[in-house]
Every structure is written in C-alpha cells, then in structure tokens.
Amino acid sequence: LTKMYGLNQEYTTLKEEWLIQQGVGDIQNPSQKWRYISQVLPKHGIAASLHISDIPLGKIFCFLPLPELSGLPVHINGQFVLSSNRRSLWSGDTEGQDEKKEWNDKLMEAISSSYVHFLIKACNHYISDKPYENRDMFYNNINQYYELFPYWKPRK
C-alpha cells in the first residue's frame, strides 16, 4: 500500500515543496510475513524536496532524525528497530537469527521497492507533457527528476 502526495509549507520568507510517499509493507511482496513486532505495522515513507539541490543527501528517520545519512537524495522514514541509545538502526549482537535485524532488513527491502515506485510516480511532478519555453528549462526539469536517482550527475 502506498500513497503519494505533495506538501507545501510556507514560512515568513521560505516556501518548501515536498513530494512524499507513504507505504505499509512491501509493494513488491504484499503477502510477506512480518514476525518481530506483532502490534506494529511496517510503515515507511520517502520525502523529496521539489527543489532537489536544497538537500544534497537525505537523512534516515524513525519519527525523529537519526545521525546517519541515507546516501540517497531523499529522506527515508521507517518504523525501524533502533539501538538502545537510539542513535542507529539495530544491527544485532549475535551471529544467530536476530528478529530485530530481520525486521530492519525486511523494512529496508520494502523501502527499496517503494523507492522504485516513488521514482516512477515522481516523473509526472518533474517532467511535463506541455511544451517547454526553451531547451534549458527542458534540461533543468529532466535533471531535477534524475537527481532523485542515486549517483546521478546532472548534465550541464
């Protein structure tokens, strides 16, 4: 299940526009069983600024920001299991099967599936079917869209 919408926030001198997608579970594997947290849904979200250059690298959130960066040009929010100091994702202390680590791994897979869906849907927000005024506007919109992809180097 995913939902995508835009968000406009206006402050006294700053206007922010975000493209947000929320999901529950894995869109590519909807029948997947989630074993660790029986009373919690595997919720996750992706947020991208519509002015991509404002955010060079996205953050990881579990309701509040974690000190780690995602390495992606979008922010990621998920119902992760965190370490006891709440500064990182649970990585596991044992070599055996760890249900907390398995939960985080499955949630990351779900976020990956959702990110692909997000990229497909985001195209409509960046690239228009209408004619562009000039070639620079066309390339600017294309570059903004492709900046959502990991490791994209825009054309000058």
Salt bridges, closest charged atoms under 4 A:
GLU17 OE1 - HIS51 NE2 3.26
GLU99 OE2 - ARG35 NH2 3.45
GLU102 OE2 - LYS106 NZ 3.40
ASP105 OD2 - LYS101 NZ 3.25
